[in-house]
């Protein structure tokens, strides 16, 4: 790859990261119509990189072109919730079986330790940075389950879907801190089944956890 091609690729990736970060930071709103030049202003990257970014965003469902109106950020609606959580269930219910079967014990122990630390901080009313740490711990379990498959196609599909899940979660952030014990408790049930190497129980616990999160998201949209 030539130096020019490498630099172009680097700019496209920076544009992608800038867009998704702005989306998750709520600088770009779900349902918002936006122009390429506005994306230039938001990301601070050249127009050429933005133009090359748009097809990728369209392919991943992170933006769509509306005839005569420009580009639109995905709406957070019931259809998005149902589709995103259905994909999560398909991927994670199967993946957690494999994780329960062969995940390294030290990794599982580290995941448990992180969850127990979050619960302890919540019980001690340590609010500073708690939500961010809880969200990172939440993602730690799910990413570990998916990454254990060592399948780049699945990992990329999961990463894009997780962005959509995060968009959905922006609507329920106000509820998250009081719900930390519940969410961490659901995770600990999953972790316990993994520690027992019980694949069927792990799949059931993961499906139940995803189902609860899906219903919570649907109740906010309805």
Secondary structure, DSSP 8 states (H G I E B T S, - for coil): --HHHHHHHHHHHHHHHHHHHHHHTTSS-TT-EE-HHHHHHHH---HHHHHHHHHHHHHTTS-EEETTTEEE-----HHHHHHHHHHHHHHHHHHHHHHHHH--HHHHHHHHHHHHHHHHHHHTT--TTHHHHHHHHHHHHHHHHHHTT--HHHHHHHHHHHHHHHHHHHTTHHHHGGGHHHHHHHHHHHHHHHHTT-HHHHHHHHHHHHHHHHHHHHHHH-
